[in-house]
Amino acid sequence: MLKISDHLCFSNNNLVIEIGRREISLADILKLKSKPIQLHKAIVQPEFASKTVLVSDPWEYVEMWLKRNCKNNEALFYWQQAQEFFNASRLLPLTSSPLTSYYCFLNCVKTLLIVKNIGFIEQHGVSGYTIQNTFSLSGEMVKFKGAGILASLCTYLDEYPSQVAEYSLRSIFYNLPYIHRAYTLTFISAAELFIPISNALFMFDRVRKESWLVADIDKRYQNQHTINKLPNGYKQDTLNPNEWKIRRNKKFKWDLKKDGETVAMNNLKDYHRKVRKDFYYISGRTRLWYIKRKSNAQSIIQRSTLTLTFAAMHRLSELSRYQPLRLSKHLNNQYNWLLSEFIRFAPYQFIDEISSEITGLEFMIPGIATRE
């Protein structure tokens, strides 16, 4: 029990207790081999102790990784063919590239499922249709099915694998962080859905042997309105009243001496897999992380960027193949910029994410950039 002469203070952003002249730290940054453990791009099996892979694109590195780590040659074949589709998409016009981009995604997911030993049937697991007498992104519908490649990807991500659900392309685009700015500039009445954060890492209570996630809120969003919009299970971190941080309420056990590294790491990965459902990133030269705000609006979809991007590109590939004139009209509509941004940028984002899931590693483009 603390005496009147003892008091709480802050040192290097850590909560400490000063007892007489002794300073006892209660919370510190969780580290693994002297490296702070941060939020990771890979959702399911992140390699927290590994270095970031600096490459202009991950294709050749993942190919090398597959040759070293996967005995099933089909995985390598699908990955190589996916790259061929990716390269073809870069040379095609916007009315044609969704078809090759989708087959790139399809083969990438097959590679992932083979590497992770997840069974799948040779069906897409997704379909689409147009609401009669409508011509808009809201009228282009995407249906998640209960079986097929997309369903198996949902199984891997623990994301409603057997649930049949339908979404419009407009709703899906609203839920994709890498085109969210384009969306809000196209549909100016739309509220911002993603709150930018940084320094997303894990704190560690040395006394209780527990850890939890914390992150800094971007300075432009440091207000009570942002705190009110945090998803369930998160709140403002009050350890240091001079900083705007958020934290996850729930904690996990981290006791290397008592439980051993294997148990501690499994606890971390289980915890990380749950919290990653609330956090999203944009691929680029720097780490741009966001937490998705809470809302009761039907247009907010609680699914990963991977599954939503896969499903949306499938619908566009259907239009490219069977209704190219309709796709051309969409590209000449008032939302043409938003649609073009998705078609152009989605392959780069998807490949970055799927590469991390296959290898457990993080990929970054060499160079320096800042958040704007």
C-alpha positions as CSV (number, residue, x, y, z in Angstrom):
1,M,0.0,0.0,0.0
2,L,1.3,3.5,-0.9
3,K,2.1,5.9,1.9
4,I,1.3,9.6,1.8
5,S,4.9,10.4,1.1
6,D,4.8,8.1,-2.0
7,H,3.3,9.3,-5.2
8,L,2.6,8.4,-8.9
9,C,4.5,10.1,-11.7
10,F,5.5,9.5,-15.3
11,S,8.9,8.7,-16.7
12,N,9.6,8.1,-20.4
13,N,5.8,7.7,-20.9
14,N,5.7,4.9,-18.4
15,L,3.6,4.8,-15.2
16,V,5.9,4.6,-12.2
17,I,5.7,4.7,-8.4
18,E,8.2,6.7,-6.5
19,I,8.7,5.1,-3.0
20,G,11.1,7.3,-1.2
21,R,14.0,7.7,-3.6
22,R,13.3,4.4,-5.4
23,E,11.4,4.5,-8.7
24,I,9.5,1.3,-9.6
25,S,8.1,1.0,-13.1
26,L,4.7,-0.7,-13.5
27,A,4.3,-0.4,-17.2
28,D,6.9,-0.6,-20.0
29,I,7.0,-1.3,-23.7
30,L,6.8,-5.0,-24.4
31,K,9.9,-6.2,-26.3
32,L,11.1,-9.4,-28.0
33,K,14.9,-9.7,-28.3
34,S,15.2,-6.0,-27.5
35,K,12.8,-5.1,-30.3
36,P,9.5,-3.4,-29.4
37,I,6.5,-5.5,-30.4
38,Q,4.3,-3.5,-32.7
39,L,1.0,-4.1,-34.5
40,H,1.9,-6.4,-37.5
41,K,0.6,-6.5,-41.1
42,A,0.1,-10.2,-40.9
43,I,-3.2,-11.1,-39.2
44,V,-2.9,-14.8,-38.4
45,Q,0.7,-15.9,-38.0
46,P,2.9,-12.7,-37.7
47,E,6.7,-13.2,-37.2
48,F,7.2,-10.5,-34.6
49,A,10.9,-11.1,-34.2
50,S,11.7,-10.9,-38.0
51,K,13.0,-7.9,-39.8
52,T,10.9,-5.9,-42.3
53,V,11.6,-7.0,-45.9
54,L,12.6,-3.9,-47.9
55,V,11.6,-4.6,-51.6
56,S,10.1,-2.6,-54.4
57,D,7.6,-5.4,-54.7
58,P,7.3,-8.7,-52.9
59,W,6.9,-11.1,-55.9
60,E,10.4,-12.5,-56.1
61,Y,10.9,-12.6,-52.3
62,V,7.7,-14.6,-51.8
63,E,8.7,-16.9,-54.7
64,M,12.0,-17.6,-52.9
65,W,10.2,-18.1,-49.6
66,L,7.9,-20.6,-51.2
67,K,10.8,-22.6,-52.7
68,R,12.4,-22.8,-49.2
69,N,9.3,-23.4,-47.1
70,C,6.5,-25.0,-49.1
71,K,6.9,-28.6,-50.4
72,N,3.7,-28.3,-52.5
73,N,4.7,-27.1,-55.9
74,E,1.2,-26.0,-56.7
75,A,1.6,-23.1,-54.4
76,L,4.6,-21.9,-56.4
77,F,2.8,-22.4,-59.7
78,Y,-0.2,-20.4,-58.6
79,W,2.0,-17.6,-57.3
80,Q,4.0,-17.4,-60.5
81,Q,0.8,-17.3,-62.6
82,A,-0.6,-14.6,-60.3
83,Q,2.4,-12.5,-61.1
84,E,1.8,-13.0,-64.8
85,F,-1.8,-11.8,-64.4
86,F,-0.6,-8.8,-62.3
87,N,1.9,-7.8,-65.0
88,A,-0.8,-8.1,-67.7
89,S,-3.2,-5.9,-65.7
90,R,-0.6,-3.0,-65.7
91,L,-0.7,-3.0,-69.5
92,L,-4.5,-3.2,-70.0
93,P,-7.1,-0.4,-70.0
94,L,-9.4,0.1,-67.0
95,T,-12.3,-1.7,-68.8
96,S,-10.2,-4.9,-69.2
97,S,-7.7,-5.0,-66.3
98,P,-10.3,-6.0,-63.6
99,L,-10.5,-9.5,-65.2
100,T,-6.8,-10.2,-65.0
101,S,-6.5,-8.5,-61.6
102,Y,-9.2,-10.8,-60.2
103,Y,-7.4,-13.9,-61.5
104,C,-4.3,-12.6,-59.9
105,F,-6.1,-12.4,-56.6
106,L,-7.7,-15.8,-57.0
107,N,-4.3,-17.5,-57.6
108,C,-2.7,-15.6,-54.7
109,V,-5.4,-16.8,-52.3
110,K,-4.9,-20.4,-53.6
111,T,-1.2,-20.0,-52.8
112,L,-2.1,-18.9,-49.3
113,L,-4.6,-21.7,-48.7
114,I,-2.1,-24.3,-49.8
115,V,0.6,-23.0,-47.6
116,K,-1.7,-22.9,-44.6
117,N,-3.2,-26.4,-45.4
118,I,-6.7,-25.0,-45.7
119,G,-8.9,-27.0,-48.0
120,F,-10.9,-25.3,-50.7
121,I,-13.2,-26.3,-53.6
122,E,-12.6,-24.9,-57.1
123,Q,-15.4,-22.3,-57.0
124,H,-15.0,-18.6,-56.6
125,G,-17.2,-18.3,-53.5
126,V,-18.6,-15.0,-54.7
127,S,-21.0,-13.8,-57.3
128,G,-22.6,-10.5,-58.4
129,Y,-25.6,-9.0,-60.0
130,T,-27.2,-5.6,-60.8
131,I,-30.3,-4.3,-59.1
132,Q,-32.8,-3.9,-61.9
133,N,-33.3,-0.4,-63.4
134,T,-30.4,1.1,-61.5
135,F,-27.1,2.5,-62.7
136,S,-24.8,3.3,-59.8
137,L,-22.2,1.7,-57.5
138,S,-25.1,1.1,-55.1
139,G,-26.8,-1.0,-57.8
140,E,-23.8,-3.3,-58.3
141,M,-24.2,-6.1,-55.8
142,V,-21.7,-8.6,-54.5
143,K,-22.7,-11.9,-52.8
144,F,-20.4,-13.8,-50.4
145,K,-21.2,-17.5,-50.6
146,G,-20.8,-20.2,-48.1
147,A,-18.3,-22.3,-50.1
148,G,-15.5,-21.7,-52.5
149,I,-12.2,-19.8,-52.6
150,L,-13.5,-16.7,-50.9
151,A,-15.2,-18.7,-48.2
152,S,-12.0,-20.6,-47.5
153,L,-10.2,-17.2,-47.2
154,C,-12.8,-16.2,-44.7
155,T,-12.2,-19.4,-42.8
156,Y,-8.5,-18.6,-42.6
157,L,-9.2,-15.1,-41.3
158,D,-12.0,-16.4,-38.9
159,E,-14.4,-14.1,-40.7
160,Y,-17.9,-15.5,-40.9
161,P,-16.9,-18.4,-43.3
162,S,-20.3,-19.9,-43.7
163,Q,-22.3,-16.7,-43.7
164,V,-24.0,-15.7,-46.9
165,A,-24.0,-11.9,-47.2
166,E,-24.6,-9.2,-49.8
167,Y,-23.0,-5.8,-50.2
168,S,-23.1,-3.1,-52.8
169,L,-19.9,-1.9,-54.5
170,R,-20.4,1.5,-53.0
171,S,-20.6,0.1,-49.4
172,I,-17.4,-2.0,-50.1
173,F,-15.5,1.0,-51.4
174,Y,-16.5,3.0,-48.3
175,N,-14.9,0.3,-46.1
176,L,-11.5,0.2,-47.9
177,P,-8.9,2.5,-46.3
178,Y,-6.7,2.8,-49.3
179,I,-9.4,4.6,-51.4
180,H,-11.3,6.1,-48.4
181,R,-10.0,9.6,-49.2
182,A,-11.1,9.3,-52.8
183,Y,-14.5,8.0,-51.5
184,T,-15.1,11.0,-49.1
185,L,-14.1,13.4,-51.8
186,T,-16.5,11.8,-54.3
187,F,-19.4,11.4,-51.9
188,I,-18.9,14.6,-49.8
189,S,-21.7,13.7,-47.3
190,A,-19.9,10.5,-46.2
191,A,-18.4,10.6,-42.7
192,E,-14.8,9.5,-42.2
193,L,-14.7,5.9,-41.2
194,F,-11.0,5.5,-40.4
195,I,-9.1,7.2,-37.5
196,P,-5.3,7.5,-38.2
197,I,-3.0,6.2,-35.5
198,S,0.7,5.6,-35.0
199,N,3.1,3.9,-32.7
200,A,0.7,0.9,-32.2
201,L,2.6,-1.3,-29.8
202,F,2.2,-3.3,-26.7
203,M,2.7,-2.2,-23.1
204,F,3.7,-4.6,-20.3
205,D,2.8,-4.6,-16.6
206,R,5.9,-6.1,-14.9
207,V,4.0,-6.8,-11.7
208,R,0.9,-8.5,-13.1
209,K,2.7,-10.0,-16.1
210,E,0.0,-8.7,-18.5
211,S,0.2,-6.8,-21.8
212,W,-2.2,-4.7,-23.9
213,L,-2.2,-2.6,-27.0
214,V,-1.8,1.1,-27.1
215,A,-1.5,3.6,-30.0
216,D,-1.2,7.4,-30.5
217,I,-4.0,9.3,-32.1
218,D,-3.0,11.5,-35.0
219,K,-2.8,15.1,-33.9
220,R,-5.6,16.2,-36.3
221,Y,-8.0,13.8,-34.5
222,Q,-7.1,14.5,-30.9
223,N,-10.5,15.4,-29.5
224,Q,-13.4,13.9,-27.5
225,H,-15.4,13.2,-30.7
226,T,-12.7,10.7,-31.8
227,I,-12.7,9.0,-28.4
228,N,-16.5,8.7,-28.6
229,K,-16.2,7.0,-32.0
230,L,-13.7,4.3,-30.9
231,P,-15.0,0.8,-31.4
232,N,-16.2,-1.3,-28.5
233,G,-13.3,-2.6,-26.3
234,Y,-11.2,0.6,-26.7
235,K,-10.9,3.7,-24.7
236,Q,-8.6,6.7,-24.1
237,D,-5.4,5.7,-22.3
238,T,-5.1,7.9,-19.2
239,L,-1.6,6.8,-18.0
240,N,-0.3,10.1,-19.3
241,P,-2.8,13.0,-19.4
242,N,-0.5,15.0,-21.7
243,E,-0.8,12.6,-24.5
244,W,-3.6,11.4,-26.7
245,K,-3.4,7.6,-26.7
246,I,-5.9,4.8,-27.1
247,R,-5.8,1.4,-25.6
248,R,-7.4,-2.0,-25.7
249,N,-9.3,-2.8,-22.6
250,K,-8.6,-6.5,-22.6
251,K,-5.1,-7.8,-21.8
252,F,-3.2,-11.0,-22.3
253,K,-0.8,-12.9,-20.1
254,W,3.0,-12.5,-20.8
255,D,5.1,-14.4,-18.4
256,L,8.3,-15.8,-20.0
257,K,9.7,-17.2,-16.8
258,K,6.6,-19.0,-15.7
259,D,5.0,-20.1,-18.9
260,G,7.9,-20.1,-21.4
261,E,8.3,-18.3,-24.7
262,T,6.1,-20.6,-26.7
263,V,3.0,-20.1,-24.5
264,A,3.7,-16.3,-24.2
265,M,4.0,-16.0,-28.0
266,N,0.8,-17.9,-28.6
267,N,-1.0,-15.6,-26.1
268,L,0.4,-12.6,-28.1
269,K,-0.6,-14.0,-31.5
270,D,-4.1,-14.9,-30.3
271,Y,-4.6,-11.4,-28.8
272,H,-3.1,-9.8,-32.0
273,R,-5.4,-11.7,-34.3
274,K,-8.4,-10.3,-32.4
275,V,-7.3,-6.7,-32.3
276,R,-6.1,-6.7,-36.0
277,K,-9.8,-7.0,-37.0
278,D,-10.1,-3.4,-35.8
279,F,-7.0,-2.0,-37.5
280,Y,-6.2,-1.4,-41.1
281,Y,-3.2,-0.2,-43.0
282,I,-2.4,1.4,-46.4
283,S,0.6,-0.1,-48.3
284,G,3.4,2.4,-49.1
285,R,6.8,3.7,-48.0
286,T,5.7,4.2,-44.4
287,R,3.4,2.6,-42.0
288,L,0.0,4.2,-42.2
289,W,-2.3,2.6,-39.7
290,Y,-6.0,3.3,-38.9
291,I,-8.6,2.1,-36.4
292,K,-12.1,1.7,-37.8
293,R,-14.6,3.8,-35.9
294,K,-17.8,2.3,-34.4
295,S,-21.1,2.9,-36.0
296,N,-24.6,1.4,-36.4
297,A,-24.8,2.4,-40.0
298,Q,-25.5,-0.5,-42.4
299,S,-22.9,0.8,-44.8
300,I,-20.1,-0.2,-42.3
301,I,-18.9,-3.8,-43.0
302,Q,-16.9,-5.7,-40.4
303,R,-14.7,-7.6,-42.8
304,S,-11.0,-7.5,-43.7
305,T,-9.6,-5.5,-46.6
306,L,-8.5,-8.7,-48.2
307,T,-11.9,-10.3,-48.5
308,L,-13.7,-7.0,-49.5
309,T,-11.1,-6.3,-52.2
310,F,-11.3,-9.8,-53.6
311,A,-15.1,-9.6,-53.7
312,A,-15.3,-6.2,-55.3
313,M,-12.7,-7.0,-58.0
314,H,-14.7,-10.2,-58.8
315,R,-17.8,-8.1,-59.5
316,L,-15.8,-5.7,-61.7
317,S,-14.3,-8.7,-63.5
318,E,-17.8,-10.0,-64.3
319,L,-18.7,-6.6,-65.8
320,S,-15.4,-6.5,-67.7
321,R,-16.1,-10.0,-69.2
322,Y,-19.9,-10.0,-69.7
323,Q,-21.0,-6.3,-69.7
324,P,-18.0,-4.2,-70.8
325,L,-20.2,-1.4,-72.0
326,R,-21.8,-1.1,-68.6
327,L,-18.4,-1.0,-67.0
328,S,-17.3,1.7,-69.4
329,K,-20.3,3.8,-68.5
330,H,-19.4,3.4,-64.8
331,L,-16.0,4.7,-65.6
332,N,-17.4,7.7,-67.3
333,N,-19.8,8.5,-64.5
334,Q,-19.4,11.1,-61.7
335,Y,-17.6,8.6,-59.5
336,N,-15.1,7.6,-62.3
337,W,-12.1,8.8,-60.2
338,L,-13.1,6.6,-57.2
339,L,-13.6,3.5,-59.4
340,S,-10.3,4.2,-61.3
341,E,-8.4,4.5,-58.0
342,F,-9.7,1.1,-56.9
343,I,-8.9,-0.6,-60.1
344,R,-5.4,0.8,-60.2
345,F,-4.4,0.6,-56.5
346,A,-6.2,-2.5,-55.3
347,P,-3.7,-5.0,-56.8
348,Y,-0.7,-3.4,-55.0
349,Q,-2.6,-3.3,-51.6
350,F,-3.8,-6.9,-52.1
351,I,-0.4,-8.3,-53.0
352,D,1.2,-6.5,-50.0
353,E,-1.4,-8.0,-47.6
354,I,-1.4,-11.5,-49.0
355,S,2.4,-11.6,-49.1
356,S,2.4,-10.9,-45.4
357,E,-0.1,-13.6,-44.7
358,I,1.8,-16.2,-46.7
359,T,5.2,-15.5,-45.1
360,G,4.3,-13.9,-41.8
361,L,6.6,-11.0,-42.7
362,E,6.1,-7.3,-43.3
363,F,7.1,-5.8,-46.6
364,M,8.0,-2.1,-47.2
365,I,9.1,-0.1,-50.2
366,P,12.5,1.4,-49.5
367,G,12.4,5.1,-49.0
368,I,11.0,7.7,-46.6
369,A,7.5,9.3,-46.7
370,T,5.3,11.2,-44.2
371,R,1.6,11.1,-43.5
372,E,-0.3,13.9,-45.1
